[in-house]
Amino acid sequence: MISLPRLYAIVDAAAFPKVEDLTTFATELIAGGCTVLQYRRKTGNAGEMLRQALALKISAVGEVKLIMNDRADLCLAAGFDGVHIGQDDLSPESVRGIIGSGRWLGVSTHNPEQIKQADRDSADYLAIGPVFSTSSKAKPDPVVGLEGVRQARELTRKPLVAIGGISRANAASVIEAGADSVAVISDLLREPRKSAEEFFSILR
């Protein structure tokens, strides 16, 4: 079973018009202690995504796991360490067939039925959310709250990442509810190194 750090940082390309800004952000997160970074880009062509992903790969020095959102093909092309998929992407077993057994596979879930299914699949970890209201998705699923995290914990022994509206102000309550890790986008954007350090301090 894989081991997740308390903070699962998401690098959302939508926040960084220039690839240099994206890689600087990632470098600051790593300096702040982040060891897992997910590259997320919901729009744009595959060539541009690959260019950004390769730049991220070069900048991510040290023992850092890079996770590609949605795209198993780009995970392989960029030499990333895993893929994270949603409910509307390829099935976990299809993705596993593409990436092999050595890379991480994460699956987003939003309700008990999806958690149970993902627990049976070959996913290495599950994400549950949105825990709180979030502005990072155009059409978010219904908020599950801390009770949704507790319920997810009861339904799987796989590593559990909570996502959606998580900040330094509420992260500890999410871990207390049963999550192994918190995925964060917005609350890392300003002063990423300092923000990451504060998350790790809160979530010891």
Backbone as CSV, one residue per row, in Angstrom:
resi,resn,N_x,N_y,N_z,CA_x,CA_y,CA_z,C_x,C_y,C_z
1,MET,0.840,-1.198,0.000,0.000,0.000,0.000,0.879,1.253,0.000
2,ILE,0.497,2.227,-0.797,1.291,3.451,-0.889,1.089,4.311,0.354
3,SER,2.010,5.214,0.563,1.923,6.138,1.691,1.807,7.560,1.148
4,LEU,0.758,8.266,1.563,0.530,9.630,1.099,1.002,10.641,2.139
5,PRO,1.587,11.742,1.686,1.911,12.823,2.613,0.622,13.521,3.052
6,ARG,0.687,14.259,4.139,-0.498,14.967,4.630,-1.038,15.983,3.612
7,LEU,-0.132,16.584,2.839,-0.542,17.580,1.845,-0.306,17.052,0.443
8,TYR,-1.373,17.035,-0.333,-1.346,16.597,-1.726,-1.596,17.860,-2.554
9,ALA,-0.538,18.434,-3.073,-0.628,19.740,-3.745,-1.054,19.578,-5.196
10,ILE,-1.982,20.424,-5.616,-2.447,20.412,-6.996,-1.962,21.679,-7.703
11,VAL,-1.271,21.472,-8.801,-0.769,22.570,-9.621,-1.756,22.754,-10.770
12,ASP,-2.610,23.752,-10.652,-3.661,23.993,-11.635,-3.128,24.957,-12.691
13,ALA,-2.967,24.455,-13.914,-2.378,25.264,-14.983,-3.195,26.516,-15.283
14,ALA,-4.485,26.504,-14.947,-5.338,27.658,-15.219,-4.866,28.903,-14.464
15,ALA,-4.139,28.705,-13.381,-3.666,29.830,-12.572,-2.344,30.404,-13.068
16,PHE,-1.747,29.756,-14.065,-0.405,30.150,-14.504,-0.339,30.273,-16.023
17,PRO,-0.504,31.491,-16.551,-0.472,31.693,-18.008,0.866,31.305,-18.634
18,LYS,1.946,31.477,-17.888,3.270,31.172,-18.417,3.827,29.909,-17.759
19,VAL,4.490,29.093,-18.559,5.048,27.851,-18.024,6.096,28.144,-16.955
20,GLU,6.798,29.277,-17.083,7.808,29.634,-16.077,7.159,29.882,-14.718
21,ASP,5.969,30.481,-14.724,5.255,30.718,-13.469,4.814,29.403,-12.840
22,LEU,4.389,28.467,-13.691,3.953,27.161,-13.204,5.112,26.401,-12.546
23,THR,6.265,26.400,-13.210,7.404,25.666,-12.646,7.959,26.348,-11.398
24,THR,7.916,27.674,-11.364,8.351,28.390,-10.156,7.454,28.035,-8.982
25,PHE,6.154,27.999,-9.231,5.189,27.614,-8.202,5.493,26.210,-7.677
26,ALA,5.720,25.275,-8.588,6.022,23.896,-8.189,7.315,23.820,-7.383
27,THR,8.317,24.553,-7.802,9.597,24.550,-7.094,9.432,25.080,-5.673
28,GLU,8.608,26.121,-5.516,8.343,26.680,-4.189,7.597,25.671,-3.302
29,LEU,6.647,24.958,-3.877,5.926,23.935,-3.117,6.866,22.841,-2.630
30,ILE,7.754,22.421,-3.507,8.716,21.375,-3.146,9.640,21.876,-2.038
31,ALA,10.060,23.127,-2.153,10.897,23.725,-1.105,10.163,23.780,0.226
32,GLY,8.828,23.872,0.162,8.017,23.902,1.369,7.703,22.536,1.935
33,GLY,8.206,21.476,1.284,8.046,20.126,1.814,7.125,19.215,1.045
34,CYS,6.535,19.683,-0.052,5.608,18.853,-0.822,6.347,17.732,-1.551
35,THR,5.819,16.533,-1.452,6.431,15.384,-2.118,5.486,14.733,-3.129
36,VAL,4.253,15.246,-3.224,3.314,14.803,-4.261,2.707,16.049,-4.899
37,LEU,2.824,16.133,-6.221,2.226,17.233,-6.974,1.376,16.654,-8.095
38,GLN,0.148,17.132,-8.195,-0.699,16.734,-9.318,-0.784,17.891,-10.316
39,TYR,-0.476,17.586,-11.560,-0.619,18.563,-12.633,-2.027,18.454,-13.196
40,ARG,-2.746,19.585,-13.162,-4.151,19.600,-13.560,-4.369,20.674,-14.619
41,ARG,-4.902,20.255,-15.753,-5.254,21.208,-16.801,-6.502,20.702,-17.503
42,LYS,-7.587,21.445,-17.375,-8.880,20.990,-17.868,-9.189,21.446,-19.286
43,THR,-8.436,22.437,-19.797,-8.662,22.909,-21.163,-7.329,23.018,-21.881
44,GLY,-7.398,23.102,-23.201,-6.167,23.234,-23.972,-5.820,21.956,-24.710
45,ASN,-4.846,22.064,-25.609,-4.499,20.901,-26.426,-3.425,20.045,-25.754
46,ALA,-3.341,18.811,-26.210,-2.437,17.848,-25.590,-0.976,18.262,-25.720
47,GLY,-0.620,18.898,-26.858,0.764,19.330,-27.045,1.208,20.335,-26.000
48,GLU,0.335,21.291,-25.705,0.644,22.298,-24.687,0.702,21.664,-23.300
49,MET,-0.199,20.740,-23.037,-0.181,20.041,-21.754,1.126,19.277,-21.570
50,LEU,1.556,18.615,-22.634,2.794,17.845,-22.548,3.992,18.766,-22.340
51,ARG,3.993,19.912,-23.003,5.097,20.857,-22.838,5.189,21.323,-21.384
52,GLN,4.047,21.650,-20.796,4.038,22.064,-19.398,4.449,20.920,-18.471
53,ALA,3.949,19.732,-18.771,4.258,18.576,-17.924,5.747,18.249,-17.952
54,LEU,6.358,18.332,-19.114,7.793,18.065,-19.221,8.604,19.116,-18.467
55,ALA,8.157,20.379,-18.537,8.833,21.435,-17.784,8.699,21.192,-16.284
56,LEU,7.540,20.722,-15.880,7.314,20.401,-14.473,8.207,19.243,-14.035
57,LYS,8.341,18.256,-14.897,9.190,17.103,-14.608,10.638,17.535,-14.381
58,ILE,11.128,18.438,-15.206,12.509,18.913,-15.089,12.710,19.691,-13.789
59,SER,11.698,20.452,-13.404,11.838,21.312,-12.220,11.628,20.564,-10.905
60,ALA,11.002,19.396,-10.966,10.664,18.662,-9.739,11.835,17.789,-9.293
61,VAL,12.790,18.409,-8.641,13.969,17.682,-8.180,13.678,17.004,-6.848
62,GLY,14.421,15.939,-6.584,14.256,15.233,-5.324,13.211,14.135,-5.406
63,GLU,12.823,13.643,-4.241,11.868,12.530,-4.158,10.446,13.060,-4.241
64,VAL,10.058,13.455,-5.441,8.732,14.039,-5.651,7.939,13.175,-6.626
65,LYS,6.729,12.824,-6.234,5.833,12.081,-7.113,4.999,13.067,-7.930
66,LEU,5.018,12.913,-9.244,4.222,13.756,-10.129,3.040,12.949,-10.667
67,ILE,1.845,13.486,-10.461,0.618,12.810,-10.863,-0.058,13.613,-11.974
68,MET,-0.424,12.942,-13.038,-1.123,13.574,-14.159,-2.628,13.449,-13.962
69,ASN,-3.336,14.550,-14.060,-4.785,14.515,-13.958,-5.396,14.045,-15.278
70,ASP,-6.201,13.030,-15.209,-7.042,12.532,-16.321,-6.319,11.736,-17.413
71,ARG,-5.127,12.156,-17.825,-4.544,11.659,-19.071,-3.450,10.617,-18.854
72,ALA,-3.818,9.342,-19.044,-2.836,8.264,-18.899,-1.763,8.348,-19.976
73,ASP,-2.142,8.764,-21.179,-1.168,8.838,-22.265,-0.103,9.892,-21.978
74,LEU,-0.524,11.035,-21.456,0.443,12.096,-21.147,1.278,11.759,-19.918
75,CYS,0.729,10.967,-19.033,1.517,10.482,-17.893,2.733,9.716,-18.387
76,LEU,2.521,8.836,-19.340,3.625,8.054,-19.900,4.575,8.937,-20.691
77,ALA,4.022,9.812,-21.510,4.852,10.656,-22.371,5.754,11.583,-21.563
78,ALA,5.245,12.066,-20.424,6.015,13.002,-19.598,6.851,12.299,-18.538
79,GLY,6.703,10.994,-18.431,7.462,10.254,-17.424,6.996,10.527,-16.007
80,PHE,5.677,10.751,-15.838,5.116,11.012,-14.516,4.990,9.704,-13.721
81,ASP,4.656,9.866,-12.450,4.630,8.718,-11.537,3.240,8.139,-11.320
82,GLY,2.225,8.765,-11.901,0.881,8.252,-11.711,-0.163,9.100,-12.407
83,VAL,-1.404,8.628,-12.323,-2.552,9.286,-12.946,-3.685,9.370,-11.926
84,HIS,-4.396,10.492,-11.974,-5.598,10.615,-11.160,-6.780,10.805,-12.100
85,ILE,-7.804,9.984,-11.938,-8.950,10.033,-12.851,-10.242,10.321,-12.097
86,GLY,-11.199,10.900,-12.837,-12.522,11.157,-12.298,-13.509,10.106,-12.742
87,GLN,-14.752,10.306,-12.371,-15.790,9.330,-12.694,-16.137,9.307,-14.179
88,ASP,-15.819,10.365,-14.904,-16.175,10.436,-16.323,-14.999,10.124,-17.247
89,ASP,-13.876,9.721,-16.683,-12.700,9.388,-17.484,-12.696,7.897,-17.821
90,LEU,-11.593,7.416,-18.381,-11.452,5.983,-18.612,-11.613,5.216,-17.308
91,SER,-12.016,3.965,-17.395,-12.182,3.167,-16.185,-10.827,2.919,-15.522
92,PRO,-10.813,2.707,-14.205,-9.545,2.420,-13.528,-8.791,1.245,-14.150
93,GLU,-9.510,0.213,-14.550,-8.831,-0.957,-15.107,-8.228,-0.638,-16.478
94,SER,-8.910,0.205,-17.261,-8.347,0.619,-18.554,-7.077,1.432,-18.349
95,VAL,-7.136,2.359,-17.393,-5.954,3.184,-17.102,-4.812,2.318,-16.570
96,ARG,-5.148,1.383,-15.709,-4.102,0.488,-15.168,-3.435,-0.288,-16.293
97,GLY,-4.225,-0.671,-17.293,-3.653,-1.381,-18.422,-2.683,-0.534,-19.222
98,ILE,-2.892,0.778,-19.203,-2.014,1.701,-19.925,-0.748,2.015,-19.129
99,ILE,-0.913,2.315,-17.837,0.225,2.799,-17.039,1.014,1.684,-16.363
100,GLY,0.439,0.474,-16.309,1.137,-0.626,-15.668,0.982,-0.617,-14.161
101,SER,1.655,-1.542,-13.508,1.483,-1.723,-12.062,2.402,-0.842,-11.231
102,GLY,3.413,-0.253,-11.859,4.410,0.492,-11.095,4.054,1.939,-10.813
103,ARG,3.049,2.457,-11.489,2.657,3.855,-11.279,1.405,3.935,-10.402
104,TRP,1.265,5.059,-9.715,0.111,5.273,-8.861,-1.144,5.541,-9.690
105,LEU,-2.272,5.077,-9.171,-3.571,5.358,-9.780,-4.519,5.841,-8.692
106,GLY,-5.010,7.067,-8.857,-5.984,7.628,-7.927,-7.325,7.809,-8.614
107,VAL,-8.400,7.662,-7.843,-9.749,7.766,-8.393,-10.583,8.709,-7.527
108,SER,-11.236,9.677,-8.162,-12.133,10.585,-7.448,-13.462,9.899,-7.172
109,THR,-13.981,10.094,-5.965,-15.292,9.561,-5.597,-16.101,10.667,-4.918
110,HIS,-17.428,10.522,-4.984,-18.306,11.567,-4.449,-19.466,11.021,-3.628
111,ASN,-19.569,9.701,-3.551,-20.658,9.101,-2.775,-20.279,7.671,-2.390
112,PRO,-21.034,7.053,-1.475,-20.667,5.709,-1.000,-20.563,4.659,-2.100
113,GLU,-21.449,4.720,-3.088,-21.402,3.717,-4.160,-20.093,3.802,-4.946
114,GLN,-19.679,5.010,-5.243,-18.417,5.185,-5.972,-17.215,4.758,-5.130
115,ILE,-17.277,5.020,-3.841,-16.191,4.599,-2.948,-16.077,3.075,-2.933
116,LYS,-17.199,2.418,-2.802,-17.193,0.945,-2.772,-16.623,0.373,-4.068
117,GLN,-17.012,0.964,-5.205,-16.508,0.488,-6.492,-15.010,0.716,-6.608
118,ALA,-14.557,1.914,-6.252,-13.131,2.230,-6.347,-12.303,1.378,-5.400
119,ASP,-12.901,1.011,-4.278,-12.208,0.143,-3.331,-11.961,-1.234,-3.931
120,ARG,-12.873,-1.676,-4.783,-12.728,-2.978,-5.447,-11.770,-2.915,-6.629
121,ASP,-11.645,-1.743,-7.232,-10.783,-1.583,-8.399,-9.315,-1.539,-7.992
122,SER,-8.450,-1.352,-8.970,-7.005,-1.387,-8.701,-6.432,-0.026,-8.319
123,ALA,-7.298,0.900,-7.921,-6.822,2.211,-7.484,-5.891,2.069,-6.282
124,ASP,-4.830,2.865,-6.277,-3.911,2.870,-5.132,-4.416,3.769,-4.018
125,TYR,-5.152,4.813,-4.381,-5.741,5.705,-3.385,-7.049,6.263,-3.921
126,LEU,-7.886,6.729,-3.015,-9.177,7.307,-3.374,-9.219,8.760,-2.939
127,ALA,-9.898,9.574,-3.713,-10.173,10.951,-3.308,-11.662,11.079,-3.029
128,ILE,-12.009,11.803,-1.972,-13.406,12.030,-1.619,-13.660,13.534,-1.556
129,GLY,-14.768,13.957,-2.155,-15.070,15.377,-2.122,-16.209,15.737,-3.065
130,PRO,-16.514,17.015,-3.167,-15.887,18.104,-2.418,-16.329,18.117,-0.952
131,VAL,-15.355,18.278,-0.060,-15.664,18.294,1.366,-16.396,19.588,1.724
132,PHE,-15.878,20.690,1.195,-16.511,21.994,1.388,-16.796,22.596,0.013
133,SER,-17.499,23.692,-0.034,-17.782,24.337,-1.318,-16.469,24.804,-1.946
134,THR,-16.388,24.707,-3.257,-15.141,24.998,-3.960,-15.420,25.802,-5.228
135,SER,-14.469,26.630,-5.589,-14.594,27.419,-6.817,-13.667,26.912,-7.917
136,SER,-12.959,25.815,-7.656,-11.956,25.338,-8.612,-12.541,24.429,-9.695
137,LYS,-13.817,24.051,-9.561,-14.477,23.254,-10.593,-15.705,23.995,-11.099
138,ALA,-15.901,23.930,-12.419,-17.030,24.644,-13.030,-18.363,24.060,-12.582
139,LYS,-18.448,22.737,-12.499,-19.690,22.074,-12.083,-19.366,21.047,-10.993
140,PRO,-19.144,21.534,-9.769,-18.759,20.614,-8.705,-19.889,19.673,-8.303
141,ASP,-19.514,18.522,-7.783,-20.502,17.594,-7.230,-21.008,18.156,-5.903
142,PRO,-22.112,17.603,-5.385,-22.632,18.080,-4.100,-21.599,17.940,-2.983
143,VAL,-21.578,18.908,-2.097,-20.651,18.889,-0.965,-20.950,17.687,-0.070
144,VAL,-19.893,16.964,0.336,-20.080,15.777,1.182,-19.861,16.091,2.660
145,GLY,-19.144,17.170,2.954,-18.905,17.544,4.338,-17.973,16.592,5.059
146,LEU,-17.729,16.890,6.315,-16.859,16.024,7.119,-17.491,14.653,7.322
147,GLU,-18.817,14.605,7.352,-19.502,13.319,7.499,-19.218,12.418,6.303
148,GLY,-19.114,13.021,5.118,-18.771,12.243,3.933,-17.376,11.655,4.019
149,VAL,-16.458,12.391,4.632,-15.099,11.878,4.839,-15.132,10.712,5.821
150,ARG,-15.887,10.863,6.901,-15.996,9.777,7.892,-16.591,8.524,7.253
151,GLN,-17.599,8.717,6.445,-18.249,7.587,5.783,-17.288,6.902,4.820
152,ALA,-16.533,7.704,4.069,-15.556,7.134,3.142,-14.515,6.311,3.892
153,ARG,-14.090,6.817,5.047,-13.083,6.105,5.839,-13.586,4.742,6.293
154,GLU,-14.864,4.673,6.577,-15.456,3.402,7.009,-15.554,2.400,5.868
155,LEU,-15.586,2.903,4.625,-15.831,2.040,3.473,-14.565,1.573,2.759
156,THR,-13.419,2.135,3.111,-12.176,1.707,2.459,-11.001,1.820,3.414
157,ARG,-10.059,0.934,3.218,-8.803,1.011,3.972,-7.692,1.570,3.087
158,LYS,-8.036,1.851,1.853,-7.045,2.454,0.957,-6.766,3.887,1.408
159,PRO,-5.575,4.411,1.088,-5.279,5.803,1.415,-6.355,6.730,0.862
160,LEU,-6.738,7.714,1.683,-7.870,8.571,1.359,-7.442,10.038,1.328
161,VAL,-7.674,10.666,0.174,-7.380,12.095,-0.004,-8.696,12.856,-0.011
162,ALA,-8.798,13.861,0.838,-9.983,14.722,0.837,-9.692,15.948,-0.017
163,ILE,-10.696,16.390,-0.758,-10.502,17.525,-1.662,-11.754,18.395,-1.687
164,GLY,-11.553,19.677,-1.950,-12.672,20.583,-2.120,-12.781,21.611,-1.015
165,GLY,-12.340,22.823,-1.285,-12.489,23.909,-0.333,-11.648,23.782,0.919
166,ILE,-10.588,22.998,0.856,-9.763,22.780,2.047,-8.703,23.869,2.159
167,SER,-8.589,24.415,3.351,-7.639,25.487,3.630,-6.909,25.204,4.934
168,ARG,-5.976,26.076,5.279,-5.282,25.921,6.549,-6.249,26.033,7.726
169,ALA,-7.349,26.741,7.518,-8.315,26.935,8.604,-9.118,25.680,8.932
170,ASN,-9.318,24.807,7.943,-10.171,23.633,8.189,-9.479,22.292,7.959
171,ALA,-8.218,22.302,7.558,-7.531,21.059,7.184,-7.450,20.061,8.331
172,ALA,-7.191,20.542,9.538,-7.050,19.625,10.672,-8.338,18.842,10.909
173,SER,-9.487,19.493,10.739,-10.763,18.804,10.956,-10.984,17.708,9.928
174,VAL,-10.434,17.899,8.737,-10.580,16.899,7.673,-9.740,15.660,7.983
175,ILE,-8.540,15.871,8.479,-7.696,14.752,8.884,-8.327,14.011,10.066
176,GLU,-8.861,14.772,11.008,-9.517,14.168,12.173,-10.722,13.329,11.759
177,ALA,-11.356,13.700,10.650,-12.523,12.961,10.164,-12.142,11.642,9.496
178,GLY,-10.833,11.455,9.224,-10.399,10.174,8.681,-9.563,10.216,7.417
179,ALA,-9.384,11.407,6.832,-8.557,11.484,5.623,-7.083,11.300,5.976
180,ASP,-6.354,10.678,5.073,-4.905,10.543,5.239,-4.185,11.780,4.733
181,SER,-4.810,12.479,3.793,-4.162,13.579,3.103,-5.222,14.585,2.660
182,VAL,-4.803,15.842,2.493,-5.717,16.856,1.957,-5.157,17.385,0.642
183,ALA,-6.013,17.452,-0.370,-5.626,18.019,-1.664,-6.015,19.488,-1.674
184,VAL,-5.075,20.338,-2.057,-5.293,21.779,-1.965,-4.869,22.450,-3.266
185,ILE,-5.675,23.396,-3.709,-5.346,24.231,-4.867,-5.210,25.692,-4.427
186,SER,-6.338,26.296,-4.088,-6.402,27.748,-3.892,-5.535,28.254,-2.745
187,ASP,-5.516,27.526,-1.625,-4.818,28.038,-0.446,-3.307,27.844,-0.519
188,LEU,-2.813,27.438,-1.688,-1.362,27.356,-1.898,-0.866,28.419,-2.879
189,LEU,-1.786,29.136,-3.513,-1.394,30.016,-4.610,-0.556,31.208,-4.154
190,ARG,-0.884,31.780,-3.030,-0.105,32.909,-2.513,0.978,32.390,-1.574
191,GLU,2.194,32.812,-1.803,3.340,32.382,-0.990,3.357,30.854,-0.829
192,PRO,3.527,30.136,-1.936,3.386,28.670,-1.904,4.309,27.963,-0.916
193,ARG,5.555,28.407,-0.829,6.462,27.728,0.103,5.988,27.893,1.551
194,LYS,5.695,29.117,1.926,5.226,29.411,3.281,3.909,28.701,3.560
195,SER,3.014,28.705,2.588,1.710,28.065,2.756,1.866,26.561,2.969
196,ALA,2.715,25.935,2.160,2.946,24.496,2.307,3.534,24.177,3.676
197,GLU,4.506,24.962,4.088,5.127,24.745,5.406,4.088,24.847,6.518
198,GLU,3.176,25.797,6.389,2.147,25.973,7.415,1.172,24.799,7.423
199,PHE,0.829,24.286,6.233,-0.021,23.091,6.178,0.630,21.925,6.924
200,PHE,1.891,21.676,6.635,2.585,20.553,7.277,2.698,20.763,8.779
201,SER,2.868,21.992,9.198,2.920,22.284,10.633,1.586,22.016,11.300
202,ILE,0.512,22.375,10.629,-0.840,22.158,11.166,-1.180,20.679,11.209
203,LEU,-0.711,19.934,10.220,-1.160,18.535,10.029,-0.165,17.501,10.529
204,ARG,0.686,17.867,11.431,1.636,16.882,11.993,0.910,15.734,12.653
